[in-house]
Amino acid sequence: MIAARREEPREDMLSALVYARDEQGALTEDEIVVQCIVLLTGGHETSTQVLGSALATLAKQPEVWHELRERPELVPGVVDECLRLESPFQFNNRVAREDIEIAGHTVRKGEFVWLWVAAANRDPRQFNLPDLIDPHRIDGKHLSHLVFGGGIHYCLGAALAQLELRIALTTLTQRYSDFQVLDAPVLWRNNVALRGPMALHVNFGHETRVR
């Protein structure tokens, strides 16, 4: 596909990567392949896991599910709350560029640091009742999670992931009046890097035709 885009560029991401390699020298050929792998995994695997996680999380608070049926405008807030509570990526890692003290511990320049997104997203100093879905959080605090990273490392597919989840929850709440998650408790993947259910069994129930 890289060779094909080199011969006949299109208006797509792969052509942009080839252009960055050939015209700007910004990437090597191997780095193009790596970026394609990252985009494929990030655009498919994480979206699959986060949808399962969102449904499993909402199953614990059926009152939120019922509210979504009555007020679909709450879907974006619920999406961010589900992302905050069950991020597909539970941690990030960085290398310290200088000595820094964090909570009384000194991190030395060059040391490898694990940053637990899952813990930060449930910080009670930032989120009141942090273990609950609350789309009504004041001051937009449901948006201050770290699921998509930040700065130059902000997730390239953040907008797409949110859109996919909004479409899924809107469709399920508005079209399937009896939808429910059947697993109790949900079995989660034994994977520290990628959070999500091993499987999620649901009952779609009666379908309401949407005009």
DOGUBA-597201 format. One line per 3 residues: number of its first residue (from 1); their letters; for each residue x, y, z of N, C-alpha, C, O. Coordinates in nm, 3 decimals. Atoms other than C-alpha are relative to their C-alpha. Example, Ala and Ser with C-alpha at 12.3 -4.5 7.8 and 13.67 -1.06 7.14 Angstrom:
residues 2
1 = AS = 0.089 -0.119 0.000 1.230 -0.450 0.780 0.090 0.120 0.000 0.194 0.118 0.066 | -0.082 -0.119 -0.006 1.367 -0.106 0.714 -0.077 0.109 0.073 -0.026 0.220 0.090
This chain:
residues 211
1 = MIA = 0.081 -0.120 0.000 0.000 0.000 0.000 0.086 0.127 0.000 0.050 0.228 -0.061 | -0.091 -0.114 -0.001 0.290 0.234 0.070 0.052 0.027 -0.141 0.057 0.141 -0.186 | -0.050 -0.015 0.138 0.430 0.169 -0.277 -0.109 0.054 -0.092 -0.082 0.137 -0.179
4 = ARR = 0.111 -0.046 0.084 0.086 0.223 -0.432 -0.027 0.148 0.022 -0.052 0.221 -0.074 | 0.024 -0.142 -0.028 0.041 0.558 -0.255 0.114 0.087 -0.053 0.095 0.203 -0.088 | -0.114 -0.074 0.054 0.389 0.660 -0.367 -0.020 0.024 -0.150 0.017 0.129 -0.203
7 = EEP = 0.026 -0.013 0.143 0.285 0.599 -0.727 -0.123 0.087 -0.027 -0.123 0.170 -0.117 | 0.125 -0.074 0.020 -0.067 0.741 -0.694 -0.051 0.049 0.136 -0.131 -0.019 0.200 | 0.044 -0.055 -0.130 -0.116 0.963 -0.385 -0.150 0.025 0.002 -0.211 0.057 -0.100
10 = RED = 0.141 -0.028 -0.021 -0.466 1.001 -0.243 -0.014 0.099 0.116 0.083 0.139 0.180 | 0.028 -0.089 -0.114 -0.632 1.228 0.011 -0.022 -0.086 0.123 -0.133 -0.093 0.176 | 0.013 0.085 -0.118 -0.562 0.990 0.299 0.126 0.007 0.086 0.227 0.067 0.047
13 = MLS = -0.109 -0.006 -0.097 -0.336 0.941 0.599 0.128 -0.064 -0.053 0.237 -0.012 -0.031 | -0.118 0.071 0.048 -0.103 0.693 0.430 0.076 0.084 -0.102 0.199 0.086 -0.101 | -0.067 -0.088 0.097 -0.032 0.934 0.145 0.073 0.113 0.071 0.181 0.154 0.029
16 = ALV = -0.065 -0.106 -0.078 0.046 1.204 0.402 0.128 -0.051 0.064 0.227 0.022 0.070 | -0.121 0.058 -0.059 0.295 0.971 0.573 0.109 -0.020 -0.105 0.226 0.005 -0.079 | -0.097 0.017 0.109 0.461 0.889 0.241 0.059 0.135 -0.041 0.179 0.145 -0.067
19 = YAR = -0.048 -0.135 0.032 0.484 1.261 0.164 0.100 0.048 0.105 0.203 0.107 0.072 | -0.092 -0.040 -0.108 0.645 1.322 0.505 0.134 -0.070 -0.013 0.237 -0.014 0.022 | -0.124 0.076 0.020 0.901 1.053 0.422 0.077 0.049 -0.121 0.197 0.075 -0.112
22 = DEQ = -0.069 -0.026 0.127 0.979 1.141 0.061 0.034 0.146 -0.022 0.139 0.179 -0.076 | -0.018 -0.142 0.030 0.941 1.517 0.052 0.060 0.079 0.116 0.125 0.181 0.094 | -0.046 -0.077 -0.116 1.027 1.625 0.405 0.109 -0.072 0.080 0.172 -0.011 0.166
25 = GAL = -0.100 0.076 -0.075 1.257 1.351 0.532 -0.031 -0.013 0.147 0.058 -0.032 0.229 | 0.041 0.002 -0.140 1.056 1.346 0.853 -0.011 -0.141 0.056 -0.010 -0.159 0.178 | 0.016 0.138 -0.044 1.016 0.967 0.866 0.091 -0.091 -0.081 0.131 -0.059 -0.193
28 = TED = -0.065 0.105 0.076 1.204 0.656 0.767 -0.108 -0.094 -0.054 -0.224 -0.084 -0.014 | 0.097 0.096 0.052 1.038 0.376 0.572 -0.055 -0.089 0.111 -0.174 -0.119 0.114 | 0.044 0.083 -0.113 1.026 0.163 0.887 -0.098 0.077 0.089 -0.194 0.019 0.141
31 = EIV = 0.089 -0.079 -0.086 0.862 0.447 1.079 -0.139 0.016 -0.062 -0.238 0.026 0.010 | 0.132 -0.001 0.065 0.583 0.465 0.820 -0.076 -0.126 0.037 -0.194 -0.120 0.072 | 0.064 0.127 -0.033 0.511 0.097 0.882 -0.046 0.001 0.146 -0.157 -0.042 0.177
34 = VQC = 0.035 -0.005 -0.142 0.517 0.150 1.260 -0.122 0.088 0.023 -0.211 0.053 0.099 | 0.115 -0.090 -0.016 0.277 0.444 1.232 -0.129 -0.066 -0.050 -0.235 -0.048 0.010 | 0.119 0.072 0.051 0.039 0.230 1.024 -0.049 -0.101 0.102 -0.170 -0.116 0.122
37 = IVL = 0.037 0.097 -0.102 0.045 -0.039 1.293 -0.068 0.069 0.118 -0.171 0.023 0.168 | 0.057 -0.076 -0.111 -0.023 0.219 1.565 -0.140 0.050 -0.034 -0.231 0.042 0.048 | 0.131 -0.051 0.042 -0.311 0.372 1.368 -0.104 -0.111 -0.007 -0.219 -0.092 0.033
40 = LTG = 0.092 0.113 0.011 -0.466 0.032 1.298 -0.042 -0.049 0.138 -0.161 -0.070 0.164 | 0.030 0.048 -0.135 -0.441 -0.083 1.660 -0.080 0.103 0.078 -0.181 0.069 0.141 | 0.068 -0.106 -0.074 -0.544 0.251 1.807 -0.140 0.027 -0.051 -0.229 0.064 0.026
43 = GHE = 0.130 -0.030 0.058 -0.836 0.289 1.569 -0.098 -0.115 0.007 -0.217 -0.095 -0.018 | 0.089 0.117 -0.005 -0.976 -0.062 1.614 -0.006 -0.062 0.139 -0.113 -0.072 0.199 | -0.003 0.073 -0.126 -0.865 -0.239 1.929 -0.051 0.084 0.117 -0.132 0.036 0.197
46 = TST = 0.042 -0.084 -0.113 -0.911 0.052 2.169 -0.148 0.034 -0.008 -0.216 0.036 0.095 | 0.143 -0.032 0.015 -1.253 0.144 2.026 -0.087 -0.117 0.041 -0.190 -0.100 0.105 | 0.074 0.120 -0.038 -1.372 -0.214 2.067 -0.003 -0.015 0.152 -0.108 -0.042 0.210
49 = QVL = -0.008 0.018 -0.144 -1.251 -0.230 2.425 -0.079 0.107 0.075 -0.145 0.078 0.174 | 0.065 -0.108 -0.074 -1.389 0.109 2.526 -0.151 -0.011 -0.009 -0.221 0.029 0.084 | 0.145 0.019 0.009 -1.739 0.027 2.398 -0.045 -0.107 0.100 -0.143 -0.088 0.171
52 = GSA = 0.034 0.103 -0.098 -1.746 -0.295 2.601 0.012 0.052 0.142 -0.074 0.023 0.226 | -0.021 -0.056 -0.134 -1.609 -0.111 2.904 -0.113 0.097 0.036 -0.161 0.097 0.150 | 0.107 -0.097 -0.026 -1.870 0.165 2.870 -0.131 -0.070 0.034 -0.201 -0.029 0.127
55 = LAT = 0.125 0.073 -0.026 -2.159 -0.083 2.855 0.006 -0.071 0.135 -0.092 -0.073 0.209 | -0.016 0.066 -0.130 -2.020 -0.277 3.152 -0.011 0.101 0.114 -0.068 0.070 0.218 | 0.005 -0.104 -0.102 -1.982 0.047 3.349 -0.141 0.052 0.018 -0.187 0.072 0.130
58 = LAK = 0.138 -0.049 -0.007 -2.331 0.171 3.263 -0.094 -0.102 0.063 -0.194 -0.065 0.124 | 0.083 0.104 -0.059 -2.475 -0.164 3.371 -0.004 0.012 0.152 -0.099 -0.034 0.216 | -0.004 -0.019 -0.145 -2.373 -0.072 3.726 -0.090 0.115 0.045 -0.127 0.123 0.162
61 = QPE = 0.084 -0.115 -0.031 -2.582 0.247 3.708 -0.117 0.006 -0.099 -0.119 0.092 -0.187 | 0.113 0.003 0.094 -2.908 0.161 3.530 -0.078 0.130 -0.006 -0.142 0.159 -0.107 | 0.072 -0.127 0.002 -3.052 0.497 3.630 0.058 0.095 -0.104 -0.016 0.176 -0.161
64 = VWH = -0.062 -0.084 0.103 -2.801 0.668 3.398 -0.046 -0.045 -0.138 -0.075 0.037 -0.225 | 0.047 0.054 0.128 -2.902 0.437 3.113 -0.142 0.049 -0.030 -0.173 0.089 -0.142 | 0.138 -0.045 0.018 -3.269 0.526 3.167 -0.006 0.150 -0.029 -0.089 0.196 -0.107
67 = ELR = -0.002 -0.145 0.024 -3.184 0.896 3.178 0.044 0.030 -0.143 -0.006 0.124 -0.205 | -0.044 -0.020 0.138 -3.003 0.866 2.846 -0.114 -0.023 -0.099 -0.123 0.044 -0.202 | 0.115 0.025 0.088 -3.319 0.725 2.691 -0.089 0.123 -0.008 -0.144 0.155 -0.113
70 = ERP = 0.088 -0.117 -0.005 -3.511 1.034 2.801 0.071 0.127 -0.045 0.008 0.220 -0.095 | -0.076 -0.122 0.031 -3.232 1.286 2.743 0.126 -0.035 -0.080 0.236 -0.037 -0.024 | -0.116 0.039 0.082 -3.005 1.185 2.452 0.108 0.107 -0.008 0.221 0.078 -0.045
73 = ELV = -0.102 -0.106 0.001 -2.829 1.523 2.479 0.107 -0.022 0.107 0.210 0.045 0.105 | -0.099 0.030 -0.104 -2.648 1.378 2.782 0.107 -0.100 -0.047 0.204 -0.124 0.024 | -0.093 0.102 0.048 -2.466 1.119 2.568 0.145 0.046 0.000 0.230 -0.027 0.050
76 = PGV = -0.142 -0.040 -0.001 -2.145 1.326 2.515 0.062 0.000 0.139 0.176 -0.043 0.156 | -0.052 -0.001 -0.136 -2.105 1.376 2.891 0.018 -0.140 0.056 0.116 -0.166 0.126 | -0.011 0.138 -0.047 -2.169 1.009 2.963 0.117 -0.070 -0.068 0.187 -0.149 -0.005
79 = VDE = -0.115 0.057 0.073 -1.915 0.911 2.696 0.129 0.036 0.071 0.213 -0.051 0.094 | -0.124 -0.041 -0.065 -1.645 1.116 2.866 0.012 -0.059 0.140 0.123 -0.090 0.184 | -0.005 0.063 -0.132 -1.740 0.978 3.207 0.039 -0.147 -0.010 0.116 -0.197 0.072
82 = CLR = -0.037 0.141 0.019 -1.718 0.620 3.079 0.147 -0.013 -0.038 0.216 -0.103 0.010 | -0.141 0.000 0.035 -1.381 0.697 2.922 0.086 0.025 0.123 0.189 -0.040 0.143 | -0.075 -0.033 -0.122 -1.263 0.849 3.250 0.007 -0.120 0.093 0.113 -0.149 0.149
85 = LES = 0.006 0.109 -0.097 -1.372 0.550 3.457 0.071 -0.126 -0.048 0.133 -0.197 0.031 | -0.059 0.123 0.052 -1.251 0.272 3.227 0.077 0.029 -0.129 0.034 -0.008 -0.238 | -0.084 -0.033 0.115 -0.979 0.399 2.999 0.058 -0.128 -0.061 0.101 -0.216 0.013
88 = PFQ = -0.061 0.119 0.060 -0.859 0.140 2.744 0.150 -0.008 0.028 0.206 -0.117 0.036 | -0.140 -0.004 -0.041 -0.505 0.252 2.828 0.005 0.048 0.144 -0.038 0.159 0.175 | 0.001 -0.030 -0.143 -0.450 0.247 3.203 0.122 0.081 0.045 0.123 0.137 0.154
91 = FNN = -0.120 -0.071 -0.041 -0.105 0.405 3.206 0.073 0.057 -0.121 0.047 0.019 -0.236 | -0.094 -0.053 0.099 0.152 0.604 3.013 0.140 -0.011 0.060 0.153 -0.038 0.180 | -0.134 0.000 -0.057 0.527 0.612 3.051 0.084 0.109 -0.065 0.066 0.144 -0.182
94 = RVA = -0.088 -0.107 0.045 0.790 0.881 3.019 0.138 -0.019 0.061 0.155 -0.095 0.157 | -0.135 -0.005 -0.057 1.161 0.937 3.081 0.022 0.142 0.051 0.005 0.239 -0.023 | -0.018 -0.131 -0.062 1.239 1.221 3.321 0.115 0.075 -0.068 0.225 0.022 -0.082
97 = RED = -0.103 -0.082 0.065 1.431 1.501 3.147 0.086 0.075 0.101 0.192 0.128 0.067 | -0.076 -0.066 -0.105 1.546 1.647 3.478 -0.046 -0.056 0.134 -0.150 -0.122 0.141 | 0.041 0.042 -0.134 1.534 1.574 3.851 -0.129 0.072 0.038 -0.146 0.191 0.014
100 = IEI = 0.128 -0.060 -0.041 1.186 1.629 3.990 -0.051 -0.073 0.122 -0.033 -0.195 0.135 | 0.057 0.060 -0.120 1.013 1.569 4.322 -0.151 -0.011 -0.017 -0.217 0.088 -0.050 | 0.144 0.024 0.011 0.663 1.415 4.317 -0.047 -0.066 0.129 -0.006 -0.177 0.161
103 = AGH = 0.059 0.054 -0.124 0.471 1.364 4.642 0.106 -0.052 0.096 0.090 -0.158 0.157 | -0.104 0.037 -0.094 0.790 1.349 4.845 0.101 -0.099 -0.052 0.193 -0.138 0.020 | -0.094 0.096 0.061 0.970 1.112 4.606 0.079 0.070 -0.110 0.023 0.145 -0.191
106 = TVR = -0.084 -0.063 0.100 1.262 1.221 4.394 0.017 -0.092 -0.121 0.059 -0.207 -0.108 | -0.021 0.072 0.126 1.266 1.110 4.030 0.123 0.061 -0.066 0.128 0.182 -0.089 | -0.125 -0.049 0.055 1.614 1.138 3.880 -0.006 0.013 -0.152 -0.079 -0.060 -0.219
109 = KGE = -0.010 -0.018 0.144 1.693 1.260 3.533 0.039 -0.133 -0.067 0.134 -0.199 -0.024 | -0.028 0.123 0.073 1.687 0.967 3.289 -0.076 -0.121 0.050 -0.074 -0.225 -0.014 | 0.075 0.114 -0.053 1.469 0.745 3.507 -0.132 -0.018 -0.076 -0.193 0.078 -0.124
112 = FVW = 0.125 0.038 0.067 1.172 0.564 3.355 -0.115 0.013 0.098 -0.108 -0.037 0.210 | 0.111 -0.028 -0.091 0.839 0.673 3.503 -0.130 -0.056 -0.058 -0.161 -0.037 -0.176 | 0.134 0.047 0.038 0.500 0.500 3.492 -0.103 0.100 0.050 -0.103 0.135 0.168
115 = LWV = 0.103 -0.097 -0.035 0.209 0.743 3.490 -0.136 -0.070 -0.008 -0.183 -0.105 -0.116 | 0.124 0.077 -0.005 -0.113 0.575 3.602 -0.121 0.089 -0.027 -0.172 0.157 0.062 | 0.117 -0.076 0.043 -0.393 0.739 3.406 -0.124 -0.042 0.078 -0.206 0.042 0.115
118 = AAA = 0.117 0.052 -0.071 -0.648 0.515 3.580 -0.014 0.064 0.137 -0.125 0.095 0.180 | 0.005 -0.062 -0.133 -0.555 0.661 3.919 -0.032 0.148 -0.010 -0.115 0.198 0.066 | 0.025 -0.144 0.017 -0.549 1.022 3.799 -0.146 0.027 -0.035 -0.203 0.127 0.009
121 = NRD = 0.138 -0.021 0.043 -0.892 0.982 3.641 -0.103 -0.027 0.110 -0.222 0.000 0.092 | 0.089 0.022 -0.115 -1.039 0.879 3.978 0.048 0.078 0.122 0.016 0.043 0.236 | -0.053 -0.083 -0.109 -0.862 1.144 4.185 -0.115 0.077 0.066 -0.178 0.160 0.001
124 = PRQ = 0.112 -0.068 -0.066 -1.118 1.262 4.445 0.021 0.150 0.016 -0.075 0.223 0.040 | -0.024 -0.144 -0.005 -0.949 1.603 4.452 -0.047 0.069 -0.126 -0.070 0.190 -0.127 | 0.044 -0.054 0.127 -1.055 1.649 4.092 -0.146 -0.035 -0.030 -0.218 0.044 -0.090
127 = FNL = 0.134 0.049 0.033 -1.378 1.447 4.072 -0.075 -0.039 0.127 -0.032 -0.129 0.200 | 0.084 0.037 -0.112 -1.647 1.438 4.339 -0.066 -0.135 -0.030 -0.114 -0.157 -0.142 | 0.051 0.136 0.019 -1.767 1.077 4.388 0.061 -0.059 -0.128 -0.011 -0.087 -0.224
130 = PDL = -0.074 0.033 0.123 -1.501 0.967 4.136 -0.034 -0.134 -0.062 -0.005 -0.156 -0.180 | 0.029 0.133 0.053 -1.624 0.608 4.098 -0.136 -0.010 -0.067 -0.177 -0.119 -0.108 | 0.134 -0.001 0.058 -1.964 0.710 3.962 -0.005 0.079 -0.130 0.068 0.177 -0.148
133 = IDP = 0.027 -0.076 0.122 -2.083 0.822 3.619 -0.089 0.118 0.038 -0.196 0.100 0.095 | 0.080 -0.119 -0.027 -2.207 1.178 3.651 0.017 0.098 -0.117 0.113 0.175 -0.120 | -0.012 -0.090 0.115 -2.272 1.362 3.322 -0.033 0.145 0.035 -0.022 0.233 -0.051
136 = HRI = 0.038 -0.136 -0.041 -2.383 1.668 3.523 0.112 0.069 0.077 0.087 0.170 0.143 | -0.109 -0.062 -0.075 -2.040 1.748 3.669 0.013 0.146 -0.039 0.010 0.180 -0.157 | -0.007 -0.143 0.026 -2.004 2.123 3.702 0.136 0.037 -0.057 0.234 -0.035 -0.039
139 = DGK = -0.124 -0.054 0.055 -1.740 2.328 3.522 0.066 -0.093 -0.100 0.187 -0.085 -0.122 | -0.055 0.088 0.103 -1.697 2.058 3.257 0.106 -0.095 0.052 0.193 -0.137 -0.024 | -0.106 0.085 -0.056 -1.491 1.842 3.493 0.000 -0.141 -0.058 0.101 -0.211 -0.048
142 = HLS = -0.002 0.131 0.064 -1.601 1.528 3.311 0.091 -0.001 -0.122 0.126 -0.107 -0.174 | -0.088 -0.009 0.116 -1.383 1.657 3.027 0.148 0.005 0.038 0.234 0.001 -0.050 | -0.139 -0.020 -0.042 -1.066 1.690 3.236 0.073 -0.131 0.027 0.172 -0.132 0.101
145 = HLV = -0.069 0.128 -0.016 -0.971 1.322 3.222 0.126 -0.004 -0.088 0.147 0.084 -0.173 | -0.128 0.011 0.071 -0.636 1.205 3.083 0.002 -0.119 -0.096 0.109 -0.167 -0.133 | 0.008 0.118 0.086 -0.760 0.921 2.861 0.077 0.019 -0.130 0.144 -0.073 -0.177
148 = FGG = -0.063 -0.024 0.130 -0.627 1.083 2.544 0.136 0.067 0.011 0.189 0.116 -0.089 | -0.130 -0.063 -0.016 -0.303 1.215 2.691 -0.011 0.152 -0.001 -0.115 0.207 0.035 | 0.001 -0.145 0.001 -0.208 1.578 2.648 0.117 0.057 -0.077 0.214 -0.014 -0.107
151 = GIH = -0.109 -0.068 0.070 0.008 1.831 2.467 0.029 -0.063 -0.135 -0.062 -0.099 -0.209 | -0.038 0.056 0.131 0.204 1.700 2.169 -0.029 -0.150 -0.007 -0.025 -0.208 -0.115 | 0.030 0.143 -0.002 0.115 1.345 2.279 -0.150 -0.028 -0.001 -0.192 -0.142 0.018
154 = YCL = 0.145 0.020 0.000 -0.263 1.401 2.255 -0.040 -0.097 -0.111 0.013 -0.090 -0.222 | 0.039 0.108 0.091 -0.435 1.108 2.085 -0.052 0.052 -0.133 -0.142 0.136 -0.137 | 0.039 -0.040 0.135 -0.470 1.151 1.710 -0.145 -0.037 -0.030 -0.213 0.034 -0.104
157 = GAA = 0.134 0.048 0.030 -0.796 0.955 1.708 -0.104 0.035 0.106 -0.211 -0.027 0.109 | 0.091 -0.032 -0.111 -0.963 1.119 2.010 -0.140 0.035 -0.048 -0.239 -0.018 0.003 | 0.132 -0.043 0.050 -1.244 1.286 1.814 -0.077 -0.117 -0.060 -0.198 -0.129 -0.042
160 = LAQ = 0.065 0.115 0.062 -1.315 0.968 1.618 -0.050 -0.098 0.106 -0.162 -0.150 0.096 | 0.039 0.093 -0.107 -1.323 0.751 1.933 -0.124 0.051 0.072 -0.215 -0.027 0.101 | 0.116 -0.057 -0.068 -1.567 0.988 2.103 -0.124 -0.008 -0.089 -0.233 -0.039 -0.041
163 = LEL = 0.113 0.005 0.093 -1.786 1.003 1.793 -0.056 -0.142 -0.010 -0.178 -0.161 -0.008 | 0.045 0.140 0.009 -1.798 0.623 1.763 -0.081 -0.040 0.122 -0.185 -0.106 0.111 | 0.068 0.038 -0.123 -1.899 0.584 2.126 -0.133 0.075 0.013 -0.231 0.018 0.061
166 = RIA = 0.126 -0.076 -0.005 -2.161 0.860 2.101 -0.105 -0.064 -0.091 -0.221 -0.077 -0.052 | 0.093 0.063 0.094 -2.318 0.694 1.796 -0.051 -0.132 0.058 -0.170 -0.161 0.050 | 0.039 0.130 -0.055 -2.318 0.353 1.967 -0.100 0.015 0.114 -0.202 -0.053 0.116
169 = LTT = 0.090 -0.016 -0.115 -2.478 0.473 2.292 -0.133 0.063 -0.040 -0.237 0.025 0.012 | 0.124 -0.061 0.047 -2.731 0.692 2.112 -0.088 -0.104 -0.069 -0.209 -0.109 -0.045 | 0.075 0.103 0.072 -2.833 0.403 1.886 -0.060 -0.102 0.096 -0.177 -0.137 0.085
172 = LTQ = 0.048 0.104 -0.092 -2.861 0.150 2.169 -0.111 0.052 0.091 -0.208 -0.019 0.116 | 0.101 -0.052 -0.092 -3.058 0.377 2.403 -0.129 0.040 -0.071 -0.237 0.029 -0.014 | 0.119 -0.049 0.070 -3.295 0.512 2.138 -0.070 -0.109 -0.081 -0.191 -0.101 -0.104
175 = RYS = 0.060 0.101 0.087 -3.352 0.200 1.926 -0.041 -0.126 0.075 -0.137 -0.193 0.036 | 0.028 0.125 -0.071 -3.349 -0.085 2.179 -0.045 0.031 0.143 0.037 0.050 0.233 | 0.056 -0.043 -0.129 -3.578 -0.006 2.469 0.028 -0.099 0.112 0.030 -0.060 0.229
178 = DFQ = -0.023 0.102 -0.102 -3.506 -0.334 2.650 0.145 -0.047 0.007 0.174 -0.150 0.067 | -0.141 0.041 0.002 -3.129 -0.347 2.595 0.054 -0.015 0.141 0.029 0.069 0.228 | -0.065 0.017 -0.129 -2.934 -0.487 2.888 0.123 -0.089 -0.011 0.132 -0.177 -0.097
181 = VLD = -0.120 0.082 -0.011 -2.596 -0.632 2.976 -0.033 -0.119 0.089 -0.089 -0.102 0.197 | 0.037 0.122 -0.071 -2.633 -0.993 3.091 0.109 -0.050 0.094 0.080 -0.122 0.189 | -0.109 0.050 -0.083 -2.290 -1.055 3.243 -0.001 0.065 0.138 -0.011 0.187 0.150
184 = APV = -0.011 -0.052 -0.136 -2.271 -1.019 3.620 0.072 -0.103 0.087 0.014 -0.209 0.114 | -0.079 -0.118 0.037 -1.999 -0.979 3.713 0.069 -0.019 -0.135 0.081 -0.130 -0.185 | -0.073 0.003 0.127 -1.813 -0.891 3.395 0.142 -0.049 0.025 0.207 -0.007 0.121
187 = LWR = -0.138 0.046 -0.009 -1.484 -1.076 3.343 0.088 0.090 -0.086 0.063 0.106 -0.205 | -0.087 -0.093 0.070 -1.206 -0.835 3.248 0.125 -0.070 -0.052 0.168 -0.171 0.002 | -0.121 0.056 0.060 -0.903 -0.906 3.031 0.115 0.005 0.100 0.129 0.102 0.174
190 = NNV = -0.120 0.004 -0.084 -0.588 -1.008 3.215 0.114 0.066 -0.077 0.210 0.001 -0.118 | -0.095 -0.075 0.082 -0.392 -0.735 3.038 0.019 0.137 0.062 -0.072 0.219 0.062 | -0.025 -0.127 -0.070 -0.230 -0.448 3.224 0.006 0.118 -0.096 -0.013 0.232 -0.054
193 = ALR = -0.018 -0.109 0.096 -0.178 -0.247 2.906 -0.129 0.042 -0.068 -0.145 0.159 -0.103 | 0.121 -0.030 0.075 -0.522 -0.269 2.743 -0.121 -0.049 0.077 -0.146 -0.169 0.086 | 0.114 0.031 -0.087 -0.832 -0.257 2.962 -0.127 -0.025 -0.082 -0.156 0.048 -0.177
196 = GPM = 0.126 0.028 0.067 -1.159 -0.414 2.850 -0.053 -0.136 0.042 0.023 -0.218 0.094 | 0.058 0.129 -0.036 -1.399 -0.704 2.907 0.053 -0.112 -0.091 0.080 -0.089 -0.209 | -0.035 0.116 0.082 -1.296 -1.052 2.790 -0.112 -0.030 -0.098 -0.089 -0.067 -0.213
199 = ALH = 0.119 0.019 0.083 -1.650 -1.085 2.657 -0.113 0.076 0.068 -0.110 0.099 0.188 | 0.114 -0.072 -0.056 -1.975 -0.899 2.702 -0.126 -0.052 -0.068 -0.145 -0.033 -0.188 | 0.123 0.056 0.054 -2.310 -1.072 2.657 -0.115 0.095 0.029 -0.132 0.141 0.142
202 = VNF = 0.108 -0.096 -0.014 -2.611 -0.851 2.598 -0.128 -0.055 -0.061 -0.126 -0.148 -0.141 | 0.130 0.030 0.060 -2.980 -0.877 2.517 -0.051 0.130 -0.063 -0.076 0.228 0.007 | 0.047 -0.120 0.068 -3.093 -0.628 2.255 -0.148 0.025 0.024 -0.193 0.139 0.025
205 = GHE = 0.141 -0.017 -0.028 -3.458 -0.692 2.327 -0.078 0.051 -0.120 -0.042 0.026 -0.235 | 0.089 -0.052 0.105 -3.732 -0.517 2.131 0.063 0.118 -0.070 0.118 0.208 -0.006 | -0.054 -0.112 0.078 -3.622 -0.286 1.850 -0.110 0.097 -0.034 -0.216 0.059 -0.085
208 = TRV = 0.091 -0.108 0.037 -3.797 0.045 1.806 0.049 0.062 -0.129 0.160 0.114 -0.135 | -0.040 -0.054 0.130 -3.789 0.155 1.446 0.015 0.152 0.007 -0.074 0.223 0.055 | -0.026 -0.144 0.002 -3.634 0.498 1.402 -0.030 0.053 -0.139 0.025 0.005 -0.238
211 = R = 0.036 -0.056 0.132 -3.788 0.705 1.123 0.111 0.089 -0.051 0.100 0.145 -0.160
